[in-house]
């Protein structure tokens, strides 16, 4: 199976004390300071007015980053938007590396004073390109061996389950690790 346009979301542990307006200047700072390395970051879009929407987005050339509110759960989401189809293992590693690095950078932002933390034991992965992977049991079964090998290497074991049965939705999988680990530890494994 070849996949493309992979998306990964890590959820905030406790969003109750988080002022989502603070993500706007943080993302603008990431653009100015080239906080994510050589990524071409273009602009910030505020979609907080959309109920359970994309929240605050950092628009990039190859990918978007967002403090996403989908499903009513705040989390950092990485969406690769331009890439060729490829091996699932390589695509998963790239998407997780980018998402983990951004989540770690967000946790370290002084404006949050150490109060913003991401769950490391839960991630949602989606293959956004429906041409590469339709949503259904067959596509999940085809992707599962790659996801299992990747999650075993990253987490030392995890439960996998499909996110959505709607065939119109992108193929999505919830990865639930057996135990939480520091984001930096997970990033070092990639």
C-alpha positions, 0 to 999 in steps of 0.5 A: 500500500502507498499512502500520501498526505498523512495527518497526525494529531496529539491531544492536549492533556487539559485544555481548561486553562488554555487561552486559544487566542495565545496560539495566534502570536505563538504561530506568528513567532514561529514564522518570524523565528523559523522555529520549525527549521527550514519549513516554509511557513506562510501565514496564520489563520484564525478559525476559532469561530468555527464550532469544532473546527480547525482552530488556529492554523499555521499555513505552510507550503508543504504542510499545515500545523493547527491547534485543532478543535475537531471533535471538541478536543484541542490538539496539535495537528500536523497535515502534510498537504504536498507529497508523492505517494510512498511507503507507509513506514516512511510517511508515518515517521515523517508525520510523527516527527513533524507533529512531535517536534511542533508539540514539543515546541508548543509546550516550551512556549513561555506564554503557557508557563508549562501549563500546556502539555500534550498526551503522548499515549494517544494519537490520531492518524489519517491518510487524507488522500482518498485516492491513496487509501479509501476509508473502509475495512480493506484499507485499514487491514492493508495499513494495519501491518505498517501501523503496528510495526511503527507503533511498536517501534515508537511506543513499545506496543499500542492498540489500533482502532479505526476512527470513522466508519463513514466511507466519505471520511479519510482513513483514520486510525487511533493509536493508543499506547500502553503507557505515556512517555515524554515527547522528547523520548518519542522524538528521539526514537524517530 
